[in-house]
Amino acid sequence: MKVFGANELLEDVFEKNLCIGCGACTYLCPYFRSYRGKTAILFPCNLTQGRCWAYCPKVEVDLDDLSERFFGRPYEKDPLGFHRSVKISKAGRQVSEGSFQAGGTVSALMSFALSKGYISAAALTDREGLRPVPRLAQSTDDILRCSSSKYTASPTLSALNQAINEGHNQIGVVGTPCQVLAIAQMRSNPMGDKDFSDPVSLVVGLFCTWAVDFREFDAFISERIEGSRITKVDIPPPPAEIMEVYTDNGKIEIPLDEIRELVPNTCSYCTDMTAEFSDISVGVLEGRPDMNTIITRTERGEKIVDEARKEGFLILDDIGKENLEHLIWAAGNKKKRAFIKAKQEGMLNAREEGARCYLRVRPETVEEIIA
């Protein structure tokens, strides 16, 4: 794949409003920074090739190439992506109780990985008021402080880039599907560096249907309640169709139809609900607010999950048939909608000489997905 630079990133992503603010292009150089959920370039850059373009999950993503690299096979139509197992889980007795969202599986996994030396630090998403903030966690307390869900797009990967710049290796990352896709791009060494060494040791992906734009969400919430009073935000599984905003004086409920108006258009092109290029994926278990769904994808992910269970960090159980079927249905619907839209808008498998596009994947796989 030919790699381009910042000018092409502006043309391919920013000018088309495809940027989700994942943080993959920030803190790589002095030029790209994130402010209140918006990524911007501070100074002109005329480099013809750059990591900013190469890492972006919104341009020239070759799903077949990434799947071959990480799973040894081309990208397939499976709604959940390549996986070894799907179970349900929650934090075990070895994890101090935190402000967990659902079962606390992610906090348990990262705490275990840190305690056993599988990772030396973790790039996570903290919160200041309502604003999501990237954090590099280096202790269990740091991990637990980042345990609640945010639902807004966050430049989490800027913490990963900063950690790499500071010389960290064996880094763990927790991210949404678009962030996990960017990490896969990074780990594939797109710049062809001869001395490349993968600094990422564990990727835990979060299920995600969409994320809201922080700036719009902040303005929306500010009309209803002061942001500093918010202690937690939650979206219960269907059929609730509400967002719950907890405050120091109770909670308010907001219809999801109003929240969906704040979702950036770029989310509608995302084909991935379950973070397919992670080692382990985690989401809320429908109908069980105290549990998570957990998908293991890689040998390393499987090993860590099994050891975490044996040492009391995780409790695992089989997933019910109905829960699994609905998860497959929901992930499949998102994948199908996104592929159809990308195809209709010429963002898939562009063939004209010199043309760049969002996604590349075998045409026969696309047809199987959208059939």
N, C-alpha and C positions, 0 to 999 in steps of 0.2 A: 504494500500500500504506500502510495506517495503521501508524504506528510507536508502540510502547509503551515502557515504562520498566523499571527494575530489578525492581519487584515482579512484573511479568508474566514477566520473564526467570526469576526464581526459581520461579514457578509452572509455566511452560511447559517449562523445561529442567532446572533443578537438582532440583526435587521429583520429576521423572520419571526421574532418573538418566541424562539424555541428554548431560550435559556431558562433553566429551572433553578439556578443559583446553588448548584450542588457543592461548589467550592473547589472542583478539580483544577481549575485554571488559576486559582488565587494562591499567592505566596510561592509561586514558582519563580517569579521575577519581580521587579519593582512596579510592574505596570498594571496588573489586574488585582482589584480589591473588591471586597463585598461590604456593603453598607445597608443596614436595615433590610436585608433580604434581596437587595439588588446588586448584581455584579456589574462592574464598570471598568473600562480601561482608562487609566489616569494620564498616560502619555502615549504618543504614537510609537509604534514599533514596526520596523521594516525588515525584521528577520523573515527569511523565506520559509523557515521551518521552526516549529516551536512545540513544546510539550503542551501548551494551552490548547492547541488545535488537536494534537494527537490523543490527549486524554479525554476530550469532551465526549459525553455519551449521547450527543445529539447530531453528530455528523460522521459519515463514513464509518459506521459501526458494522463490521462484518461478523454476523452472528455465527456463521459456519466456522470461520477461522478461530474465533474465541472458544467455541464449543470443542473444536478439535484440540486446542491447546490445553483446556482444563479438564475435559471429559473423554478425550480420545475418540470422538465421533462427531459427525456433522450435526448442526442444529435440527431438532425434530419438532413435530407438531404438539407434543405432550403439553397440555396446559400448565403443568407444574414444572416443566423443564426436567432435565436429567436429575434423578434422585435415587437414593438407596432405600430410604424408609420414610414413612409418615406416621407420626405418633402424636399423643398429647402429653403435656408436661407441665410441671410447675416447680418452683424453687423448693429445695429440700431443707433439711434441718440445719445444714452447715452454713446457710446464708442468713445473715441478720435481716430482720424484716425492714424493708424500706418502703418508699411510696411507689410500690410496684404498680404497673399497669397490667391487669390480668394476673397471670401466674408468676411473674417475676423470672421467667426462664432466661431472658437475655442477661439480666444482672447476675444470675447464678452461673451462667456459662462464662461470662467474662471474669467474674471473681475466681472461678475455678482455674481458668486458663492462666490468670495472673499468678495465683498461688502456686501453681505447678511449674511455672517458668515457660509455658508454651508461648506466652507473650510477655514483653517487658513493660508495655504501656498500651493504652487503648484510646483511639480517636472516637469520641462520643459527642453527643449533643446535650448540652446543659440548657438551662433557661434562666434568663434575667427578666423577671416580670413575665410578660407574654412572649418576649423575643427569644428565639432559639439561638444558642451560643455554642460554637465549637469548643471542645475541651479535650486536652490530653490527660487522661486519667492514669495515675501511677500507683494508686492504692485502692483497696476495696472500698474505703469510705468515698473516694472520688467516684468510683463506679456507681455506688448506691445513690449518690447525689444526682446522678444523671438519669435515674431510672424511669421517670414518667414520660409518657408520650407527648409530642408537641403538635403534630398535625399541620405544621407550617413548614414550607421549604426552608432548608437550612444549609449554609455553606460548611457542613461538617468536614468535608475533605480538605479544607484549608488547614485544619489541625493535623491531618495526616501529612500534608506537604511541609508544614512547619517542623513536625517531628523528624521527618527525613532530613530536612536541612540542618537540624541540630545533631544529626548523627545517630538517631535511634534506629534500631532494627528490631525484628520480631514484634512488629506492631499489630495489635488487634484493631479491627474497625467494625463499628455497627452502623449500618446505613440502609437507606431505602433502595428500591430496585434501580433507580437511575444512578445513585451513588455507587452501588455495587457494580453496575455496568462500567462506570468510569474507572473503578479500581481494577476491573478486569483488563481494561485498556492499558492502564499503567503497568500492570504486571506482565503484560505481553511484550514489553520492551519495544514499543513502536518506533523509537528513535534509533534502534539498532546499536545501542551503546555496547562496546566490546567488554567493558568491565561491569556490566549490569548485574546487580544482585537484588533479588526480590526482598524488600524490607517488610512485607506484609506476611504475617504468620497465621492469622485467623480472620475470616470475614463472616460476620453474622448479619444476615439480611432480614429486613422487616417487611412483612406483607404491607402493601400499599396500593390502594385504588386511585388515590389522588392526594395532593397536598395543597393547602391554600397559600396564596400570596400573603406574606407577613404584613406588608404595608397596608393592603386592603383589609386584612383581618383585624389589624390593630385599630384602624379607623372605625371599622364595623363594631367591634367590641366596646370601644371607647364611648360610643353613643349610648351604651347600655350599662356599663359598669367601669369603674376605675381599674386599669390594668394591674396596678400594684396590689390590689386586693385578691387577685386570682391565685389560687393555690394548686389547681389541677384542671385539666381539660380531658374529656373522655367522649368517645363515640361508641355507644353500646352496639353490639352486633344486631343485624336485622332480626325482627321487623321494627325495631325502635324508631329509626328515622329521625333521630334527634342528636344534637351535640349538647353535652352536659358541661357547664362551666361552673366549677366549684370555687367558692369564695370564703373569706373568713366569717361569712354570715349566712352560709347555706349554699344553694346552687340555683342557677337559672338554666332553663332548657330552650334551645334554639332549633327550629325545624331545619333539617339538613338541606332542604331545598334552598333556603336562604344562604347557607354556607357554600353550597356548590356554585353559587354565583361568583364566589371569590377564588375559584380554582383557575389557574392560568391555562390557556389553551394548549400549551405544550404537553400537559398531562394526557390529553386525549390521543397523543401519538405514542404513548408508552405502551409497549406490548407485554409488559411483565408485571404481574401482580405479586409474585412470591420471591423476588430477588433470586433469579435462577442461577446467577454466577457466583453465589456465595458458597461457603463451606457448609453452613447451617442456616436455614431460614426459619423465622418464628413469627407467628401471628396470633390473634385472639381466637379462641375456640368458640364458635357460635353456640349460644345457649348456655355457656359455662363461663361466666365472667372471672372465675378464679383459676382458669386454666388457659394454656396456650396450645396451639398446633405447632409441632416442630418437624421440619423436614431436614434430613441429613442428605448431603449431596456428594461429598468427597470422602476419601478414606481418612483423611485427617479429621474432618468434622465428625465422622462416625466414631473414631477413636476417642475424641474428647467428650462426646455425649455419653459414651459407654462408661468411661472413667468417672465422669461427673456423677453419673447415677450410682456407681459402686461406692463412691466416697461421700454420698449423702448431700451433694450439691443439687441434684435433680431427682425428681420423681417422674417416672415415665409410665404410660399405659397405652393400650391399643386405642386407636381412633375408631369411633363408630362409623358404620357404613354410610349412614345418612350424612354425617358431617363431612366425610371424605368426598362423597358424591357432590355435595353442594360446593365444596372448595374447588373441585375440578370444574364444575359448571361456571362458577364466578370467574376463575382465572381464565378459562377458555373464552368466555364472553369478552373479557377485557382484551385478550390477545386478538380475537377476531375483529373487534371494532377498530382497534388501532391499526392492524394490517390493512384493512379495507380503506381506512382514511388515508394512510400513507400511500397506498397504491393509487387511489383516486387523485391525489394531489402531486403525483410525480416525485415522491420522496423515497421511493423504493427501487433499488436496482437500476439506477440511471445508466443508460448505455451509450449516450452520446459522448464523443471524444472530449475529454477534459471536464465532463460533467461530474459534479459531486452531489451526493444525496445523503439522506439520514441513515437508511439501513440497507444492508446487502445480505441476501440469503438465497438459497436455491429456489428458483421459481416454482418447482414442483412442491416444495414445502409450503410456500405461500398459498398455493392453490388448495392444499390439504387443510390449511388453517382456516381459510375463508369460505370453504365449501359449505 
